Amino acid sequence: MLNKKIFACFVFMFVFLVTVCAEVITFSAKKMEGNTGDKEEYTKLIGDARIKTETLEIFADEILLFGKDFRFIKATGNIKGINNEAGFDFSCNLMKYDRETKLAVLEQNVNMIDKANDVNASAQIIEYRQDTEIAIMQIDVSIKQKENTCSGAVAIYRKAQQVLELSGNPKIERKNDVFRAQEILLNIKTEEIILDGKVRGSVSD
């Protein structure tokens, strides 16, 4: 039993660095528990948990690392994070991350900020694929970008192309102007708006 359970930080650090030899990971927490068994290998950080990889830094109430070579990360409660490679800051209440595919799923009161492009997005679910630099946002989507306030049921943010696609009763408000359609495309760089299907709106002089 004792050879499987890990409670001492220095023992965990040794096992962790040997197992995850391809990436240096640092961590801290008020409490830690884990298991190095072949079938149920995991490590849980509890209370003011923090983990930092080469590209990602996460703060949360609890952080769970599991899977082969600790491939998966699950964070819960008061999550704040920085993705240095993608250039995003984010906050939410539940996060799942695959270190191999670099797919992040953020849930519950999600806020994500792309400072480089002045994009501040909120939704109940945001899925970000780092390999394609695409964020898919769902439920209560609201996005602010410069003078544009965008909303809809679903939004796809293509960071590399600086394009935002809105659907599900989408709307863009710009000062006193309002644009609606079945689908709306906003060019983040030029602020050009393309409306498609049942177009309507209002503009001021």
C-alpha positions as CSV (number, residue, x, y, z in Angstrom):
1,M,0.0,0.0,0.0
2,L,2.7,2.4,1.0
3,N,4.6,1.9,-2.2
4,K,1.7,3.1,-4.3
5,K,0.4,6.1,-2.2
6,I,2.4,9.3,-2.4
7,F,2.0,11.9,0.3
8,A,5.5,13.5,0.6
9,C,6.2,16.3,-1.9
10,F,9.8,15.3,-2.4
11,V,8.8,11.7,-3.3
12,F,6.1,13.0,-5.7
13,M,8.5,15.5,-7.4
14,F,11.0,12.7,-8.1
15,V,8.3,10.4,-9.6
16,F,6.7,13.3,-11.5
17,L,9.8,14.5,-13.2
18,V,10.9,11.1,-14.2
19,T,7.5,10.2,-15.6
20,V,7.0,13.5,-17.5
21,C,10.5,13.7,-18.9
22,A,9.4,15.5,-22.1
23,E,8.0,18.5,-20.2
24,V,9.0,20.3,-17.0
25,I,6.0,20.8,-14.7
26,T,6.1,22.7,-11.4
27,F,3.3,22.8,-8.8
28,S,2.1,23.9,-5.4
29,A,-0.9,23.3,-3.1
30,K,-1.9,23.2,0.5
31,K,-2.5,19.4,0.3
32,M,-1.6,16.6,-2.2
33,E,-2.6,13.0,-2.6
34,G,-1.9,10.5,-5.4
35,N,-1.5,7.0,-6.6
36,T,1.2,5.6,-8.9
37,G,-0.5,2.3,-9.6
38,D,-0.6,1.2,-13.2
39,K,-4.4,1.3,-13.5
40,E,-5.2,4.4,-11.5
41,E,-2.2,6.7,-11.7
42,Y,-3.2,10.1,-10.6
43,T,-2.1,13.1,-8.5
44,K,-4.5,15.6,-6.9
45,L,-3.6,19.0,-5.7
46,I,-6.0,20.5,-3.1
47,G,-6.3,24.0,-1.9
48,D,-4.7,27.0,-3.7
49,A,-3.5,24.6,-6.3
50,R,-1.1,25.8,-9.0
51,I,0.5,24.0,-11.9
52,K,2.8,25.4,-14.5
53,T,3.9,23.7,-17.8
54,E,6.0,25.1,-20.6
55,T,3.0,26.8,-22.1
56,L,0.2,26.9,-19.5
57,E,-0.2,28.1,-16.0
58,I,-3.4,27.2,-14.0
59,F,-4.6,28.3,-10.5
60,A,-7.6,26.5,-9.0
61,D,-9.2,25.2,-5.8
62,E,-8.3,21.6,-7.0
63,I,-6.2,20.2,-9.9
64,L,-6.2,16.6,-10.9
65,L,-3.5,15.1,-13.1
66,F,-4.2,11.6,-14.5
67,G,-3.6,9.2,-17.4
68,K,-0.4,7.9,-18.9
69,D,2.5,10.3,-18.2
70,F,-0.1,12.6,-16.6
71,R,-1.5,13.5,-20.0
72,F,-4.8,14.9,-18.7
73,I,-5.4,17.8,-16.4
74,K,-8.8,18.6,-14.7
75,A,-9.2,21.7,-12.6
76,T,-12.2,22.8,-10.6
77,G,-13.3,25.8,-8.6
78,N,-12.2,29.5,-9.1
79,I,-10.0,28.7,-12.0
80,K,-7.7,31.4,-13.5
81,G,-5.1,30.6,-16.1
82,I,-2.6,31.9,-18.7
83,N,-1.9,30.2,-22.0
84,N,1.4,31.8,-23.0
85,E,1.7,30.0,-26.3
86,A,-1.9,31.0,-27.4
87,G,-1.8,34.4,-25.8
88,F,-5.0,33.9,-23.8
89,D,-5.9,34.7,-20.2
90,F,-9.0,32.8,-18.9
91,S,-11.2,32.1,-16.0
92,C,-14.0,29.5,-15.3
93,N,-15.2,27.0,-12.8
94,L,-14.3,23.7,-14.6
95,M,-11.5,23.0,-17.0
96,K,-10.3,19.9,-18.9
97,Y,-7.0,19.9,-20.8
98,D,-5.2,17.3,-22.9
99,R,-1.4,18.0,-22.8
100,E,-0.9,15.8,-25.9
101,T,-3.5,17.3,-28.2
102,K,-3.5,20.7,-26.5
103,L,-7.3,20.7,-26.4
104,A,-8.8,22.8,-23.6
105,V,-12.4,22.7,-22.6
106,L,-13.6,25.5,-20.3
107,E,-17.0,25.4,-18.7
108,Q,-19.2,27.3,-16.3
109,N,-19.0,31.1,-16.4
110,V,-16.1,31.2,-18.8
111,N,-14.2,34.4,-19.6
112,M,-11.4,34.4,-22.2
113,I,-9.2,37.4,-23.2
114,D,-7.1,37.7,-26.3
115,K,-5.1,40.8,-25.4
116,A,-3.3,41.0,-28.7
117,N,-6.5,41.4,-30.7
118,D,-8.5,43.2,-28.0
119,V,-11.1,40.3,-27.8
120,N,-12.9,39.7,-24.5
121,A,-15.3,36.7,-24.7
122,S,-17.6,35.1,-22.2
123,A,-19.8,31.9,-22.6
124,Q,-20.8,28.8,-20.6
125,I,-18.6,26.6,-22.7
126,I,-15.4,27.4,-24.7
127,E,-13.4,24.8,-26.5
128,Y,-10.0,25.9,-27.7
129,R,-7.8,23.8,-30.1
130,Q,-4.3,25.2,-29.9
131,D,-3.1,23.4,-33.0
132,T,-5.6,25.2,-35.2
133,E,-6.0,28.3,-33.0
134,I,-9.8,28.0,-33.1
135,A,-12.1,28.7,-30.2
136,I,-15.7,27.4,-30.3
137,M,-18.0,29.2,-27.9
138,Q,-21.5,28.0,-26.8
139,I,-24.4,29.2,-24.7
140,D,-24.9,32.9,-23.6
141,V,-22.0,34.0,-25.9
142,S,-21.0,37.6,-25.5
143,I,-17.9,39.0,-27.2
144,K,-16.5,42.6,-27.0
145,Q,-13.9,43.7,-29.5
146,K,-13.1,47.4,-29.6
147,E,-16.4,49.1,-30.3
148,N,-18.2,45.9,-31.3
149,T,-20.4,44.0,-28.8
150,C,-21.3,40.6,-30.3
151,S,-23.8,38.0,-29.1
152,G,-25.3,34.7,-30.2
153,A,-25.9,31.1,-29.3
154,V,-22.6,29.9,-31.0
155,A,-19.4,31.7,-32.0
156,I,-16.3,30.4,-33.7
157,Y,-13.2,32.6,-33.2
158,R,-10.4,31.9,-35.7
159,K,-7.5,33.6,-34.0
160,A,-5.0,33.1,-36.8
161,Q,-7.3,34.6,-39.4
162,Q,-8.7,37.1,-36.9
163,V,-12.2,36.2,-37.9
164,L,-15.3,35.8,-35.7
165,E,-18.3,33.8,-36.9
166,L,-21.7,34.2,-35.1
167,S,-24.8,32.1,-35.4
168,G,-28.0,31.3,-33.3
169,N,-29.8,34.6,-33.4
170,P,-26.6,36.6,-33.7
171,K,-26.3,40.3,-33.2
172,I,-23.6,43.0,-33.4
173,E,-24.0,46.4,-31.8
174,R,-21.5,49.1,-32.7
175,K,-22.2,52.4,-31.0
176,N,-25.8,53.2,-32.0
177,D,-25.8,50.7,-34.9
178,V,-27.4,47.2,-34.7
179,F,-26.9,44.3,-37.1
180,R,-28.8,41.0,-37.2
181,A,-28.9,38.0,-39.5
182,Q,-28.9,34.3,-39.5
183,E,-25.1,34.3,-39.7
184,I,-22.7,37.2,-39.1
185,L,-19.0,37.3,-39.8
186,L,-16.7,40.0,-38.2
187,N,-13.2,40.6,-39.4
188,I,-11.4,41.5,-36.2
189,K,-8.6,43.3,-38.0
190,T,-10.6,45.5,-40.4
191,E,-13.9,45.5,-38.4
192,E,-15.7,44.6,-41.6
193,I,-19.1,42.9,-41.0
194,I,-20.7,40.4,-43.4
195,L,-24.4,39.5,-42.9
196,D,-26.0,36.5,-44.4
197,G,-29.7,35.4,-44.2
198,K,-32.7,37.4,-43.0
199,V,-30.6,40.5,-42.7
200,R,-32.0,43.4,-40.6
201,G,-30.7,46.2,-38.5
202,S,-30.6,49.9,-37.8
203,V,-27.9,52.5,-38.3
204,S,-27.6,56.1,-37.2
205,D,-26.4,59.0,-39.3
